Amino acid sequence: MDVHSASEPWNITARTRYVKSYEKRRAYREAVQHPPSVQNVGGAIDIHCHAHEGQQDALDLAKFASKNGMGGILYKTIVGGHRPAETVRRLQEHLHRWCEEEDVTPIQCWAAWGVARGSDPISLEVTRQHLDDGCAAVWMPIANAVNTLMKVGVGSQGPMPEEDARKIGYTVIYEHGNLLPEVRDIIHLVADRGVPMSFAHGSHPELWAMAEEVEKIRYGQAFVDHPFSPFVDLTLDEMKQMANAGIWLNFTYDELSPLLGVDPADMYAAIRAVGPEHVTLSSDAGEPLFPNTVECIRLIRGYMRAFGLTEDEMHLVSETNPAKVMGLPV
């Protein structure tokens, strides 16, 4: 067995991370936390939140976020995903009644539509129907993207060979790298409607093909989710290229979680290098192995404050910029 003994030196990467982080954890201070209240999330807009079957309850989360002063939540997934906008409308009705009784200001809630969700193919018409129904954002293929299937597969099967992934998964480009007409039309549709779009789990050729179209039409609400994740895995230079093309970089608590283990110092360095004016922060939370979304927002904001974001920059990346992505007045 290739196992290090207890007497061997600590893993050099972990030791370097420990040294970098120890000063920050000792020095960082914020408002005293009084569970279940969560401090230092006021005004934050989370543009990547999960609340589908088996995950955090969407209504209870909205109540908790409202009680703690957040600004809004975009539900990337939610129970009743065949009509997510209708689910969020019902949620808002219950939320507003509760907030009135509790004398709390309700957060804004939005639903997103995932292209090629379930048995639906990549379809301009289906996407238009969901926007007409009230969906306020669009994600390109996610779990059933060819790139996802090649990286992690389905369930416990593990990563798939590309040939098998292409039989059941979706890609947004032809083999020679050009966008599928339906995908190009969806990009133009969301641009015309003024709603945001995530590049989701696209491979690098897919990301650059979408970025080229987005830059060409000067669409300013497209974003790259979790740039450090294995699905996206952008280098710092590639992040800068995306930002220069007018595309937002949406960093998430998921990347910092033990499941992905990105060093907060690396995330901060990327934000500093790219420029906070091109960045948003969100949770990508919902799974039971994560804290709830409100706590994830506190944590990612706390990490980035501790490593060097100023209060003005924090307001920019977690309040102003997400509002711009959502098409809200700022």
Beta strands, then each sheet from edge to edge (+ up, - down):
strand 1: 45-51
strand 2: 72-78
strand 3: 108-114
strand 4: 137-139
strand 5: 197-198
strand 6: 222-225
strand 7: 248-252
strand 8: 279-282
sheet 1: 1+ 2+ 3+ 4+ 5+ 6+ 7+ 8+
end
